[in-house]
Every structure is written in C-alpha cells, then in structure tokens.
Amino acid sequence: MNGKNRKDIKPGLRVNITQKQDQHTGRLTGGIVKDILTTSGYHPHGIKVRLETGEVGRVQEIVETSREAEATDRGVR
C-alpha cells in the first residue's frame, strides 16, 4: 500500500519513508509512525510523518497495517 492518502496512515503503523536528504537516491528509512504532519487528505509524494525515532519524511509504503500491528501486539501472527 502506498502512503499518499492520509486516511491510510495512523500512529503505530510500520512504514518506509524517504527523508528530504535521501530524495535523490530513493533511500528508504523504516520505522513506526509517531505523528502525521501533512494536514491534507492526499499528497502526490506521500504523507509527511514523524517516526518514533524523530526522523521526518514522506511515506513511500506501509509495511504493516494497523490490523497486523494489533495482532502482533497480542502475540498473534
């Protein structure tokens, strides 16, 4: 799933982002969403988020949906 629609992004999701300094290389950084920074419902380059580590970037892909994250938290896979 891509990260262009704000409705698909929730705190706690595991995502891959591209940070500003990595835009030209396409290098992805993985992490868990802490805050959603984009206020619009859609952004063509991805919704901007802050990860729990403090890194900021645009979501390129959602690695784990909230349903999968909840199952993992409960120890179910």
Buried (B, 14 or more C-beta within 10 A) or exposed (E): EEBBBBEBBEEEBBBBBBBEEEEEEEEBBEBBBBEBEBEEEEBEEBBBBBBEEEBBBBBBBBBBBBEBBEEEEEEEE
